[in-house]
Amino acid sequence: MGTVLKALLQQRHLQTVSAFNREYDKLAHRIDPALVGFGPKKAQFYRWLSGEISSLPYPDHCRILQAMFPDWSTAELFQQHSGNPEDLMREPCTAAQAAKQQHKHNLADVEAVYATRLDFLRAMPPQELFKTARTVDLAGLSLNMLCQQYSDTDILRLLENGTVIRCLFLDPAGESIRAREVEEGHSPGLLTNLTDANIQTLERVRRRVTAQTPGSLLIRVYDQPIRFNITIIDSTICVMQPYLPTSRGVESPTFVSRNSGGAGLCGTFSGVFEAMWSGGNERAIE
């Protein structure tokens, strides 16, 4: 009894720590020479083989393991395997692909999850997400991803390229935003003033839009208990964050889904956005 890793190493006659670390160093020399000589110690190595670990190895170890066994994910390598090593020789690629397909099925249309909004922004900056968009729909609190990450000039460029942008803010004059200030532990008026400033930023851009501008910028407000931050691009990509009880929005996990034509988060939250938008109130140009 041991891990899939143990069985695969037995196939290659690399089941001793010295043999494994020689192979480890060969791959490290090609991938990142700084990792040469930093393979697992004896006790750690045999924990890998037995599965007596509480979490996956450090990222540098995972990089080497992925290079050593490209047909297997790191998580799969540390699953228990009770059969013969030869069982994995028959169709390792097929087994790995089947596991990945099952994993994908379980995730519906979710293609990425980030621990925080900051992690998401580093991986998927809005400048890249929005630059060729035909439609951008946003609902949340202050909509900082657009208002703070995008300049007036960049927003106007989107509009001049024909993009239709719909922005639904938590009403800075409503009760729900004051309740959220209390929930996050802010001084009274902090979120109210930030949201109002962001709305004024977009209103300033909207005043520069002419009748000849092919795109449009629509602004509405709503006053409901805040649950989600939603961004939908071209009805295809959905970025969703839940609002946690006491944490700021930047600290919330972020889910990215892509509409594949079936059931999934993208369709669900597109419906949520449309319902919220329909119940919102127009924000006229001041």
SERO-4910 file (N, C-alpha, C, O; in steps of 0.05 Angstrom, whole numbers):
BEGIN
 pado doro    nc1    nc2    nc3   cac1   cac2   cac3    cc1    cc2    cc3    oc1    oc2    oc3
  Met    A     17    -24      0      0      0      0     18     25      0     37     26     15
  Gly    A     11     44    -16     27     69    -18     13     87    -37    -10     84    -44
  Thr    A     28    108    -46     17    127    -64     21    119    -93     37    102   -100
  Val    A      7    133   -111     12    130   -140     41    136   -146     53    123   -163
  Leu    A     52    157   -133     80    164   -136     98    140   -131    116    134   -146
  Lys    A     93    126   -109    109    102   -103    108     82   -125    129     71   -133
  Ala    A     84     76   -135     82     56   -156     96     65   -182    109     49   -195
  Leu    A     94     91   -189    107    101   -213    137    100   -210    151     94   -229
  Leu    A    147    106   -186    176    105   -182    186     76   -183    208     71   -193
  Gln    A    170     57   -173    178     29   -175    180     20   -204    197      4   -211
  Gln    A    162     31   -221    164     24   -249    191     33   -261    202     19   -278
  Arg    A    201     55   -252    226     66   -262    250     59   -246    272     68   -251
  His    A    246     43   -225    268     34   -207    281     59   -194    305     61   -192
  Leu    A    264     77   -185    273    101   -172    261    103   -144    258    125   -133
  Gln    A    255     80   -132    241     81   -106    259     85    -82    249     85    -60
  Thr    A    285     88    -86    303     95    -63    308    125    -64    307    137    -85
  Val    A    314    136    -41    317    165    -40    341    174    -56    341    196    -68
  Ser    A    362    159    -57    386    166    -72    381    166   -102    389    184   -116
  Ala    A    367    145   -112    360    143   -140    341    166   -148    344    178   -169
  Phe    A    321    171   -131    302    192   -137    316    219   -138    310    235   -157
  Asn    A    333    225   -119    346    251   -119    365    255   -142    370    278   -150
  Arg    A    377    234   -152    393    237   -176    376    246   -200    383    264   -215
  Glu    A    352    234   -202    334    242   -224    323    270   -218    320    286   -237
  Tyr    A    318    276   -193    309    303   -185    329    324   -194    321    344   -206
  Asp    A    354    319   -189    375    339   -196    378    342   -226    383    364   -236
  Lys    A    374    320   -241    375    322   -271    354    341   -281    359    358   -298
  Leu    A    330    338   -270    308    355   -279    311    384   -269    305    403   -283
  Ala    A    321    386   -244    325    413   -233    346    428   -249    343    453   -252
  His    A    366    415   -258    387    428   -274    375    440   -299    384    461   -308
  Arg    A    354    427   -310    342    437   -334    321    459   -328    318    478   -343
  Ile    A    306    455   -306    283    473   -300    292    497   -285    285    520   -292
  Asp    A    307    493   -263    317    515   -246    341    506   -231    339    492   -211
  Pro    A    365    512   -241    390    502   -228    392    508   -198    407    495   -184
  Ala    A    378    528   -189    379    535   -160    367    513   -143    371    512   -119
  Leu    A    352    495   -155    339    473   -141    356    448   -139    349    429   -124
  Val    A    378    447   -153    396    424   -152    406    420   -124    416    439   -111
  Gly    A    404    396   -114    414    389    -87    393    394    -65    398    390    -42
  Phe    A    369    403    -73    348    408    -54    324    389    -56    302    396    -49
  Gly    A    330    364    -64    310    344    -65    301    336    -37    314    345    -17
  Pro    A    281    319    -34    271    312     -7    291    296      9    306    280     -2
  Lys    A    291    301     35    307    285     53    295    257     56    272    253     48
  Lys    A    310    239     68    301    211     69    274    208     82    256    195     71
  Ala    A    270    220    106    245    216    120    222    228    104    200    217    103
  Gln    A    226    252     92    206    265     76    199    248     52    175    245     45
  Phe    A    219    238     39    215    222     15    197    197     21    179    192      5
  Tyr    A    202    183     43    187    159     49    159    166     59    141    150     57
  Arg    A    155    190     69    128    199     74    112    204     48     88    198     47
  Trp    A    126    214     28    114    217      2    104    190     -9     82    188    -20
  Leu    A    121    170     -5    114    143    -16     91    130     -1     75    116    -12
  Ser    A     89    136     25     68    123     42     43    139     42     21    129     48
  Gly    A     45    165     35     21    182     35     16    195     62     -5    207     67
  Glu    A     36    193     80     32    204    107     40    234    107     59    242    121
  Ile    A     25    249     92     30    278     90      3    293     94    -18    282     88
  Ser    A      5    317    105    -19    332    111    -26    351     88    -49    361     87
  Ser    A     -8    357     70    -12    374     47      7    367     25     26    352     29
  Leu    A      3    379      2     21    374    -20     49    386    -14     51    404      2
  Pro    A     70    376    -27     97    386    -22     99    416    -30     81    427    -42
  Tyr    A    121    428    -22    126    456    -30    126    459    -60    131    440    -75
  Pro    A    119    483    -70    116    487    -99    141    479   -115    137    468   -137
  Asp    A    165    483   -105    189    475   -120    190    445   -124    197    436   -146
  His    A    183    430   -104    181    401   -107    160    394   -127    164    376   -143
  Cys    A    137    407   -126    115    401   -144    124    406   -173    116    391   -191
  Arg    A    140    427   -178    150    433   -205    166    409   -216    163    401   -239
  Ile    A    183    398   -199    200    376   -208    183    351   -212    186    337   -232
  Leu    A    164    346   -194    147    322   -197    130    324   -222    125    304   -236
  Gln    A    120    348   -229    104    352   -253    121    346   -278    112    335   -298
  Ala    A    147    354   -277    165    349   -300    171    319   -301    175    308   -323
  Met    A    173    306   -279    180    278   -278    156    260   -288    160    240   -301
  Phe    A    132    269   -281    108    254   -288     87    273   -301     67    280   -288
  Pro    A     92    282   -326     75    302   -338     46    294   -343     29    311   -346
  Asp    A     41    267   -342     14    258   -347     -3    257   -322    -27    249   -323
  Trp    A      9    264   -299     -5    262   -274     -3    289   -259     18    302   -259
  Ser    A    -25    298   -248    -25    322   -231    -11    315   -205     -9    292   -197
  Thr    A     -2    335   -191     12    331   -165     -8    318   -145      0    299   -130
  Ala    A    -33    327   -146    -52    315   -127    -56    285   -133    -59    269   -115
  Glu    A    -57    278   -159    -60    250   -166    -37    233   -157    -40    210   -149
  Leu    A    -13    244   -158     11    229   -149      9    220   -120     21    200   -113
  Phe    A     -5    236   -104     -6    230    -75    -32    216    -67    -38    214    -43
  Gln    A    -47    207    -87    -70    190    -80    -60    162    -73    -39    153    -83
  Gln    A    -75    148    -57    -68    120    -50    -72    101    -73    -91    104    -89
  His    A    -54     82    -75    -55     62    -97    -49     35    -84    -27     30    -74
  Ser    A    -69     17    -86    -66     -9    -73    -60    -31    -92    -55    -54    -84
  Gly    A    -60    -26   -118    -55    -47   -138    -25    -51   -143     -8    -41   -129
  Asn    A    -19    -65   -165      8    -70   -173     18    -46   -188      3    -32   -202
  Pro    A     44    -40   -187     56    -18   -203     49    -21   -233     46     -1   -246
  Glu    A     48    -46   -242     43    -50   -271     15    -40   -279     11    -34   -303
  Asp    A     -3    -39   -260    -30    -29   -267    -30     -1   -278    -46      6   -295
  Leu    A    -11     15   -269     -9     43   -278      6     45   -304      6     67   -316
  Met    A     19     24   -313     34     24   -338     16     21   -362     23     29   -384
  Arg    A     -8     10   -358    -24      4   -381    -33     28   -396    -28     31   -420
  Glu    A    -46     47   -382    -56     71   -395    -54     94   -375    -74    105   -367
  Pro    A    -30    102   -368    -28    124   -348    -40    150   -359    -53    165   -344
  Cys    A    -36    156   -384    -48    180   -395    -78    179   -394    -91    199   -386
  Thr    A    -89    156   -401   -118    153   -401   -129    156   -373   -149    170   -369
  Ala    A   -115    145   -353   -124    147   -326   -123    176   -316   -142    186   -303
  Ala    A   -102    190   -323    -99    218   -315   -120    235   -328   -133    252   -316
  Gln    A   -125    230   -354   -145    246   -369   -173    241   -358   -189    259   -356
  Ala    A   -178    216   -351   -205    210   -340   -209    224   -314   -231    235   -309
  Ala    A   -188    224   -297   -190    238   -272   -195    268   -276   -210    281   -262
  Lys    A   -180    279   -296   -183    308   -301   -211    314   -312   -222    335   -305
  Gln    A   -221    297   -330   -248    301   -341   -269    301   -318   -287    317   -318
  Gln    A   -266    281   -300   -284    280   -278   -282    305   -260   -303    316   -251
  His    A   -257    314   -256   -253    338   -240   -266    362   -254   -279    378   -241
  Lys    A   -262    364   -280   -274    386   -295   -305    385   -294   -318    405   -291
  His    A   -316    360   -296   -345    358   -295   -355    367   -268   -376    381   -267
  Asn    A   -341    361   -247   -350    369   -220   -349    399   -216   -364    410   -199
  Leu    A   -333    413   -231   -330    442   -229   -348    457   -248   -346    482   -248
  Ala    A   -365    443   -262   -383    457   -282   -366    474   -300   -348    464   -313
  Asp    A   -372    501   -301   -357    518   -320   -336    535   -306   -325    554   -318
  Val    A   -329    528   -281   -309    544   -267   -281    537   -278   -274    513   -279
  Glu    A   -266    557   -286   -240    551   -297   -217    561   -279   -194    554   -284
  Ala    A   -223    578   -259   -202    587   -241   -215    597   -215   -237    608   -215
  Val    A   -200    593   -193   -208    603   -167   -183    616   -154   -162    605   -154
  Tyr    A   -187    641   -144   -165    655   -131   -173    661   -102   -196    666    -96
  Ala    A   -153    660    -85   -158    663    -56   -168    691    -49   -184    694    -31
  Thr    A   -159    711    -64   -168    739    -60   -171    753    -86   -162    743   -107
  Arg    A   -183    777    -85   -186    793   -109   -158    802   -119   -154    804   -143
  Leu    A   -140    807   -101   -114    816   -109   -100    795   -125    -87    801   -145
  Asp    A   -102    769   -117    -91    747   -132   -103    746   -160    -89    742   -180
  Phe    A   -129    750   -161   -143    750   -187   -132    772   -205   -127    768   -228
  Leu    A   -130    797   -194   -122    820   -210    -93    816   -220    -87    825   -242
  Arg    A    -76    803   -205    -49    798   -214    -49    778   -238    -34    782   -257
  Ala    A    -67    758   -237    -68    738   -258    -84    747   -282    -77    740   -305
  Met    A   -105    763   -277   -123    771   -299   -130    800   -296   -152    808   -288
  Pro    A   -111    818   -303   -116    847   -300   -139    856   -317   -142    846   -339
  Pro    A   -155    874   -307   -179    883   -322   -171    896   -349   -188    895   -368
  Gln    A   -147    907   -352   -139    918   -377   -139    897   -399   -146    903   -422
  Glu    A   -133    872   -391   -133    850   -411   -161    839   -414   -170    833   -436
  Leu    A   -176    837   -392   -203    827   -394   -222    844   -411   -238    834   -426
  Phe    A   -219    870   -408   -238    889   -420   -230    899   -448   -247    909   -462
  Lys    A   -205    896   -456   -195    911   -478   -209    906   -505   -210    923   -522
  Thr    A   -220    882   -509   -234    876   -534   -264    870   -529   -278    860   -546
  Ala    A   -273    876   -505   -301    869   -497   -321    885   -512   -317    909   -518
  Arg    A   -343    872   -519   -366    886   -531   -386    895   -510   -399    915   -513
  Thr    A   -388    879   -489   -406    886   -466   -391    880   -440   -377    859   -438
  Val    A   -394    897   -421   -383    893   -394   -405    900   -374   -415    923   -374
  Asp    A   -413    881   -358   -434    885   -337   -421    882   -310   -407    862   -305
  Leu    A   -425    901   -292   -413    901   -266   -434    907   -244   -450    926   -248
  Ala    A   -434    892   -223   -452    897   -200   -437    891   -175   -422    871   -174
  Gly    A   -440    907   -155   -426    903   -130   -430    926   -111   -452    936   -107
  Leu    A   -408    934    -99   -409    956    -80   -398    982    -93   -414    998   -102
  Ser    A   -372    985    -95   -360   1009   -106   -349   1005   -134   -341   1025   -147
  Leu    A   -349    981   -144   -339    974   -171   -310    985   -175   -305    998   -196
  Asn    A   -293    979   -156   -266    990   -158   -250    978   -182   -231    990   -192
  Met    A   -258    953   -190   -243    941   -212   -243    958   -237   -224    959   -252
  Leu    A   -266    971   -242   -267    989   -264   -259   1017   -257   -242   1030   -270
  Cys    A   -270   1028   -235   -266   1056   -228   -239   1063   -218   -229   1085   -222
  Gln    A   -225   1044   -205   -199   1049   -194   -176   1037   -211   -154   1047   -210
  Gln    A   -182   1017   -227   -162   1004   -243   -160   1014   -271   -141   1010   -285
  Tyr    A   -181   1028   -280   -183   1038   -307   -183   1069   -307   -198   1081   -291
  Ser    A   -168   1081   -324   -168   1110   -326   -192   1120   -342   -204   1105   -356
  Asp    A   -198   1146   -339   -219   1158   -355   -214   1153   -384   -233   1146   -399
  Thr    A   -189   1157   -393   -182   1154   -421   -187   1126   -431   -197   1121   -453
  Asp    A   -180   1106   -414   -184   1078   -422   -214   1071   -424   -222   1057   -442
  Ile    A   -230   1081   -405   -259   1076   -406   -271   1089   -431   -287   1077   -445
  Leu    A   -262   1114   -437   -273   1127   -460   -265   1113   -486   -280   1112   -505
  Arg    A   -241   1101   -486   -232   1086   -509   -250   1062   -514   -256   1055   -537
  Leu    A   -257   1048   -492   -276   1026   -495   -302   1035   -508   -312   1022   -526
  Leu    A   -312   1057   -498   -338   1068   -508   -335   1075   -538   -353   1070   -554
  Glu    A   -313   1087   -545   -308   1095   -573   -305   1070   -591   -309   1072   -615
  Asn    A   -297   1048   -579   -295   1023   -594   -321   1008   -595   -323    986   -607
  Gly    A   -343   1019   -583   -369   1007   -584   -377    990   -560   -398    977   -561
  Thr    A   -361    991   -539   -368    974   -515   -392    986   -500   -393   1011   -496
  Val    A   -410    969   -492   -433    977   -476   -426    969   -447   -423    945   -442
  Ile    A   -425    988   -429   -418    983   -401   -441    989   -383   -453   1011   -384
  Arg    A   -449    969   -367   -471    974   -348   -459    971   -319   -447    950   -313
  Cys    A   -462    991   -303   -451    992   -276   -473    994   -256   -489   1013   -257
  Leu    A   -475    976   -237   -495    976   -217   -482    978   -189   -469    959   -180
  Phe    A   -484   1001   -177   -471   1007   -152   -490   1003   -128   -514   1007   -131
  Leu    A   -479    996   -105   -495    998    -80   -500   1027    -75   -481   1043    -74
  Asp    A   -525   1034    -71   -533   1062    -69   -519   1076    -46   -523   1069    -23
  Pro    A   -502   1097    -52   -489   1111    -30   -508   1126    -12   -500   1135     10
  Ala    A   -532   1129    -20   -552   1143     -3   -571   1123     11   -590   1131     24
  Gly    A   -566   1097      8   -584   1077     18   -576   1067     46   -556   1075     57
  Glu    A   -593   1049     56   -589   1037     82   -568   1014     81   -553   1010    100
  Ser    A   -568   1000     59   -551    976     57   -522    982     58   -506    967     70
  Ile    A   -514   1005     47   -485   1012     47   -476   1019     75   -454   1014     83
  Arg    A   -494   1032     90   -487   1039    118   -485   1013    135   -469   1012    153
  Ala    A   -503    994    129   -501    969    143   -475    954    137   -463    942    154
  Arg    A   -466    957    112   -440    944    104   -417    958    117   -397    945    124
  Glu    A   -418    984    121   -397    998    135   -394    988    163   -372    984    173
  Val    A   -416    983    176   -416    972    204   -404    944    203   -388    937    221
  Glu    A   -413    928    184   -404    900    182   -374    898    178   -361    880    189
  Glu    A   -363    916    161   -334    915    156   -318    930    177   -293    930    177
  Gly    A   -332    944    195   -318    958    216   -306    985    208   -286    994    219
  His    A   -318    998    188   -309   1024    178   -321   1047    194   -342   1044    207
  Ser    A   -308   1069    192   -321   1094    202   -345   1101    185   -344   1096    161
  Pro    A   -365   1113    196   -389   1120    181   -381   1138    157   -366   1157    161
  Gly    A   -391   1132    134   -386   1148    110   -364   1139     93   -361   1149     70
  Leu    A   -347   1120    102   -324   1113     86   -332   1100     60   -323   1109     38
  Leu    A   -348   1079     61   -357   1066     36   -376   1084     20   -376   1083     -4
  Thr    A   -392   1099     34   -410   1118     21   -395   1137      4   -402   1142    -19
  Asn    A   -374   1149     15   -359   1169      1   -343   1157    -22   -341   1169    -44
  Leu    A   -332   1133    -18   -317   1119    -39   -335   1113    -62   -328   1118    -85
  Thr    A   -358   1102    -56   -377   1094    -78   -387   1119    -93   -389   1119   -117
  Asp    A   -393   1140    -78   -402   1165    -91   -380   1176   -109   -386   1186   -131
  Ala    A   -355   1175    -99   -333   1185   -116   -330   1169   -141   -324   1180   -162
  Asn    A   -333   1142   -139   -330   1125   -163   -353   1131   -183   -348   1131   -207
  Ile    A   -377   1135   -173   -399   1142   -191   -393   1168   -205   -398   1171   -229
  Gln    A   -383   1188   -190   -377   1214   -202   -355   1211   -223   -355   1226   -243
  Thr    A   -336   1193   -218   -315   1188   -238   -328   1179   -265   -320   1189   -286
  Leu    A   -346   1160   -263   -359   1150   -288   -377   1172   -300   -380   1174   -324
  Glu    A   -390   1187   -283   -407   1209   -293   -390   1229   -309   -398   1241   -329
  Arg    A   -365   1234   -299   -347   1252   -313   -340   1241   -340   -339   1256   -360
  Val    A   -335   1215   -342   -330   1203   -368   -354   1205   -386   -352   1211   -409
  Arg    A   -378   1199   -374   -402   1199   -390   -408   1226   -402   -420   1228   -424
  Arg    A   -400   1247   -389   -405   1274   -400   -388   1279   -425   -394   1297   -440
  Arg    A   -367   1263   -428   -350   1266   -452   -361   1250   -476   -350   1252   -498
  Val    A   -381   1233   -471   -392   1217   -492   -410   1234   -510   -426   1250   -500
  Thr    A   -407   1231   -536   -423   1246   -555   -443   1228   -569   -443   1204   -564
  Ala    A   -460   1240   -584   -481   1225   -599   -468   1206   -619   -480   1186   -627
  Gln    A   -444   1212   -627   -430   1195   -647   -414   1172   -634   -405   1154   -648
  Thr    A   -412   1172   -607   -398   1150   -594   -414   1125   -596   -437   1124   -587
  Pro    A   -403   1104   -607   -419   1079   -612   -425   1063   -587   -445   1049   -586
  Gly    A   -409   1066   -566   -414   1052   -541   -431   1068   -522   -439   1090   -528
  Ser    A   -437   1056   -499   -453   1071   -479   -445   1062   -451   -435   1040   -447
  Leu    A   -449   1081   -433   -442   1076   -404   -467   1082   -388   -477   1105   -386
  Leu    A   -479   1060   -377   -503   1062   -362   -498   1058   -332   -482   1040   -325
  Ile    A   -510   1075   -316   -505   1074   -287   -531   1071   -272   -550   1087   -276
  Arg    A   -533   1052   -254   -556   1048   -237   -546   1043   -208   -523   1035   -204
  Val    A   -564   1047   -189   -558   1041   -161   -580   1023   -150   -602   1023   -160
  Tyr    A   -573   1007   -130   -592    990   -117   -588    991    -87   -566    997    -78
  Asp    A   -608    985    -72   -606    985    -42   -617    959    -31   -640    957    -23
  Gln    A   -600    939    -31   -606    912    -21   -582    902     -5   -560    912     -8
  Pro    A   -587    883     13   -563    870     27   -544    860      6   -552    846    -12
  Ile    A   -519    867      9   -499    860    -12   -490    831     -9   -483    822     13
  Arg    A   -490    817    -31   -483    788    -30   -460    782    -49   -442    766    -41
  Phe    A   -460    793    -73   -440    786    -93   -428    810   -107   -442    830   -110
  Asn    A   -403    808   -115   -392    826   -135   -391    810   -161   -378    788   -162
  Ile    A   -403    820   -182   -406    805   -207   -395    822   -230   -402    846   -232
  Thr    A   -378    810   -246   -369    822   -271   -373    802   -294   -363    780   -292
  Ile    A   -387    810   -315   -392    792   -337   -383    806   -363   -391    828   -369
  Ile    A   -366    792   -378   -355    803   -403   -366    787   -426   -363    763   -428
  Asp    A   -379    801   -444   -390    789   -469   -408    765   -464   -410    747   -480
  Ser    A   -422    765   -441   -439    743   -433   -425    716   -434   -438    695   -435
  Thr    A   -399    717   -432   -383    692   -435   -365    687   -411   -364    665   -401
  Ile    A   -352    708   -400   -335    705   -377   -348    718   -353   -357    741   -355
  Cys    A   -350    703   -331   -362    714   -307   -341    713   -285   -329    692   -279
  Val    A   -337    736   -271   -320    737   -248   -338    743   -224   -353    763   -224
  Met    A   -338    725   -204   -357    728   -182   -342    727   -156   -324    709   -152
  Gln    A   -349    744   -137   -339    744   -110   -362    745    -91   -380    761    -94
  Pro    A   -362    728    -70   -381    732    -48   -371    754    -30   -347    758    -27
  Tyr    A   -389    768    -17   -381    787      4   -381    772     31   -403    763     39
  Leu    A   -358    770     43   -356    756     69   -366    773     92   -366    798     89
  Pro    A   -373    762    114   -386    777    135   -371    801    146   -382    823    150
  Thr    A   -344    798    150   -330    820    162   -305    829    146   -291    847    154
  Ser    A   -301    816    123   -277    822    107   -283    842     85   -306    843     75
  Arg    A   -263    857     77   -265    875     54   -267    858     28   -259    835     28
  Gly    A   -277    871      7   -280    856    -18   -254    846    -29   -254    824    -41
  Val    A   -232    860    -25   -206    851    -36   -197    826    -23   -179    812    -34
  Glu    A   -208    818     -1   -200    795     14   -217    770      8   -211    748     18
  Ser    A   -237    773     -9   -255    751    -15   -245    733    -37   -230    743    -55
  Pro    A   -251    708    -36   -244    690    -58   -258    698    -84   -280    709    -83
  Thr    A   -245    693   -106   -255    702   -132   -257    678   -151   -238    663   -154
  Phe    A   -280    674   -163   -286    652   -180   -288    662   -209   -302    682   -214
  Val    A   -275    648   -228   -277    656   -256   -290    632   -271   -280    610   -269
  Ser    A   -312    638   -285   -325    617   -300   -328    626   -329   -328    650   -335
  Arg    A   -331    607   -347   -333    613   -376   -358    598   -387   -360    574   -383
  Asn    A   -375    612   -399   -400    601   -409   -393    580   -431   -382    586   -452
  Ser    A   -401    555   -426   -396    534   -445   -422    523   -458   -422    503   -471
  Gly    A   -444    537   -453   -469    529   -465   -486    512   -447   -509    507   -453
  Gly    A   -474    502   -425   -489    485   -407   -494    499   -381   -491    523   -378
  Ala    A   -503    483   -361   -508    495   -334   -482    502   -321   -462    487   -324
  Gly    A   -481    524   -307   -457    532   -293   -460    559   -280   -481    571   -281
  Leu    A   -438    568   -268   -439    593   -253   -444    617   -271   -457    636   -263
  Cys    A   -433    616   -296   -436    639   -313   -465    645   -319   -474    668   -317
  Gly    A   -480    625   -326   -509    629   -331   -524    637   -306   -542    654   -307
  Thr    A   -517    625   -283   -530    631   -258   -526    660   -251   -546    674   -244
  Phe    A   -501    670   -252   -496    698   -243   -503    718   -264   -507    742   -258
  Ser    A   -505    710   -290   -516    728   -310   -545    733   -303   -555    756   -306
  Gly    A   -560    713   -294   -587    716   -286   -590    734   -261   -608    750   -260
  Val    A   -571    730   -242   -571    747   -218   -567    776   -226   -580    794   -216
  Phe    A   -547    781   -244   -542    808   -252   -566    821   -265   -574    843   -258
  Glu    A   -579    807   -283   -602    818   -298   -625    825   -279   -638    845   -282
  Ala    A   -629    807   -259   -650    813   -239   -644    838   -223   -661    854   -218
  Met    A   -618    840   -214   -610    863   -199   -612    889   -216   -621    910   -206
  Trp    A   -603    887   -241   -604    910   -259   -632    920   -263   -638    944   -263
  Ser    A   -650    901   -267   -678    908   -272   -690    922   -247   -707    940   -250
  Gly    A   -681    915   -223   -691    928   -199   -676    953   -191   -684    965   -171
  Gly    A   -656    960   -206   -640    984   -199   -653   1010   -208   -672   1009   -224
  Asn    A   -643   1032   -199   -653   1058   -206   -632   1073   -223   -608   1072   -217
  Glu    A   -642   1086   -244   -624   1100   -262   -610   1122   -247   -621   1136   -230
  Arg    A   -585   1127   -254   -569   1149   -244   -566   1169   -267   -551   1165   -285
  Ala    A   -580   1191   -265   -580   1211   -286   -554   1227   -285   -541   1229   -264
  Ile    A   -546   1238   -308   -522   1255   -309   -527   1280   -293   -547   1294   -297
  Glu    A   -509   1286   -275   -512   1311   -259   -498   1334   -272   -499   1357   -261
***
